[in-house]
Amino acid sequence: MARAASQRCAGAVQARLPWCHACQDPQNLINFCGARTHRADEPPAALVDRVAARFTETGGDIREVVRAILTSPEFFSPKHYRNKIKSPLDLVASMVRATGASTNGAGQLIQAVARMGAPLYLCQPPTGYGENSSEWLSSATLLERMNFAVALTGARINGSRVEVSRFAPPGATNAPDRIINHLVATLVHSDVSPETRENLARVLSETRAKTTPVNYDSRAPQKNNEMIATLMSLILGSREFQVK
């Protein structure tokens, strides 16, 4: 796994070498690979020193530099787990993938990426958009992220559809905890914070209170899907899904 990842990152660095001159400056290389593979905007000083030494020892072998990062203790430190915000393109792609949406990649997806701050192929510097999480953290872009989650799960994006009904756990209509656990496990693949869970439970409780029991409402399946879509959008807009 480390070998495959080091090859991928090495290829990414090689593509940027004419622009960042990483061969001449190991610090540029360390910062780039640290942001890409270590998932930290500011790689730990101890790691930087070791990787710089490895760069010198190998005469600038990029693959060995990346391997040094991927096999370092810092790489597996809980401190750096899910520590970086997904870029707009990463986020849109991961939402479509997590929800299993069918899509033709129409213009609305491209427009969504642009509204989040990273219009495709329009970055001025040839090195592309930066890797620092702070670039994607503003009230406007965070709102656009949430809006996209709502639009995607609510079938409001032309050319893209999510089969919401398949995310409802069978027989869990009257089991709020089971519904939340199922959605979190399916979309995030790990647990979420108590605050996120509390918010999901509150919204679910409020939504269920407005829903007529199934026996008396022929629209119950539709309302149930709307409830599931609302919870999905909240999970996709949560911090746990926004990070990588």
N, C-alpha and C positions, 0 to 999 in steps of 0.2 A: 504493500500500500504506500509506504513512504517513498519507494523507488518510483512508482507511477506518479505520485503527486509531485515529486521533485522534477520529473521530466516535464510535467505540464507547466509548472511554474518556470522552469528553465526556458521552455519555449516562449512563454509570455514575456520573460525578461529579454530574451534574444530579439523579440520583435520590437522592443523598445530601446535597444542599445544605441541605435543611431541618434536617438533623441536625448537620452539621459546620461550617456557616456558612463554607464555603470562599470565598464571594464577598467576605466581609469580611476574611478572613485568608489571604493567598496561601501562607503556609507550610503551612497545612493542605492546600491543594490540591496543592502541590508534593510533600508527603510522600505523599499518597494516590496521585497519578499516578506518582510515582517508584517506589512499591512495586508498582503494578500493571503499568506499562509498561517501567520501566527495570530491573526485576527485581533491585532492590537494597533491602535493608531500610534502609540509610542512604545516600541519594543523595549523590554527591560535592558538596562545597561549591561548586566552580566552576559546576557545573550548576545548583545551587539559585540562585546569584546571577544567572545568565543568565536562568533561567526567571522569577525574581521580577521582573527588569527587563522581561521580555516581558509579564508580567501587568500591570504598571503602564502600559506603553506602549499596550496594547490595551484598557485599561479593564476588565480582568478577563475577556477573551474566553477561555473554557475551551478551545475548539478550537485556538486559537493557542498556548496554553500546552502542550497535549499535543503539538502539532506540533513545538514547540521541543525537547521531550524526545526525540521519535522521530527527529529529524534531527541530534541532537547526537553528537559524537564518542564521548562516554561510553557512549551507547546501544549502539554497535557494539564497545566495548572487550572483548577476550577475558576481562578480569578479572571482568566481570559476566555471562559466559556460563554459563548453568545455575547460577545463584548462589542460587536460592531453592528451599526445600522445597515440594513440592506440598501443598496443603491436602487433608484427607481426601476431600472430594467430588471434587477434581481428580484425586486418585490413583485412586479407584475407577473414575471415568469413563474415565481414560486406560488403566487395565488392561483394562477391558472392551473398549475400542476397539482397543488394540494387539493383543489376542489374537483379535479378531474374534468374540468370544463372542456367542452368541444368548442373549437374556435377556428376561424379562418384567418386569424391574425389581421383583421381589418383595421382601418384607420383609427378607430376609437381606442384601440390598445396603444397605438403609437402616440396618439394625442394624450393619453393618460400619462405615459412616461414623460412626455414633454411638460405637462402641467406640474409634475412632481419635481421638475428642475433639471432634467437631463435629456433634452430633445436628441433623438438619434441622429448621428452623423453631423451634428451642428456644433460640436465642441471646438472652440477656437484653437487651443494649443494642440499640436499634433500628438502629444502624449495621452490625450483623452481626458475624461473626467477623473478627478482625484479619488483617492481611496479613503480619505478621512471622513469619519462619520458626521462631523460637524457640518459638512456640506449639505447634508440632507435633513438637518434639523432646524426647521422654522415653522412658525404657526401655520403659514400658508401651505407649505408642502405636506405637513402632517395632516392637515384637513383634506388635502387632495388624496392622500393615501386612504383615509377613512372613507371618503366619497367613492373611491374606486371599489373598495371592498363591498360597500352597500350596493353599488351598481351591478357588480359582477354576480353577487348572490341573488340580487333581485331581478335578474334577467332584463337589465336595462342597457346592455351593451350589444349593439348590432353585430351579429356574426359570432357571438360567444354565448354559450348556454351552460348552466350548471344544473344537473339533475339533483335538486335539493332533497327530493323524497328518499333517495338512497342513503342519505346521511342520518335518517331517523332510525334509531335502534328499535327493532321489533318489540312490541309490547311494552314500550317505555313511556307511553303517553302520560301515565300517572306517576312516573318516577323521575323527578327533576334531576337528582344527582346522577342517575344513570345516563340521562340525556347529555348533561354537561360533560361527564367523564368520557362518553363515547366521542363527542365532537372534539374535545381537546386532544384525545389520543389520536384521532384520525387526522386532524389538521396540523397539530403542533408536534406530535410524537414525543412529547414529554409533558411534565406537569407545568402548571402556571402558578403565579403568585396568589396568595390568599385574597389580595385586593381584586385581581382579575376574576377569580372564582366568585367572590362576593357580588361583583357587578353582574356577572352572568346569571347568578341565582336571583338577583333582584329583578332583572329584566324578564327572566322566565316567569317569575311569580306574577309580575304585573300583567304580562301578556296572557297567561293562563286565566287570570281573574276576569279578563274581558271576553274569554272564549266560552261559548255555550257548550254544554256537554254533547258528545257525539250523537247520542240517541235523539236529540232534538234539533239538530242542525245538519242539513245535507251538505253544507259548505265546510264542515269540520276538517276534511282532508286538506282542503286548500288553506285553511287557517293554520293547520298544523305545519304545513310547508312554509308558510310565511313566518311562523314562530322559529322554525329551524333556520331559515334564511337570516333572520335577525341575529340569532345567536352566532351563526357562522361569520357574519360581518363583524361582530364585536371581537371574535377570536382573531380574525384576520387583521383587525386593526389594533390588536393588543401589542404591548411591547414584546411579549414572548414570540410573536410571529414576525415582528418587524426586525428582529436581530438575527445575526448569523454567527 
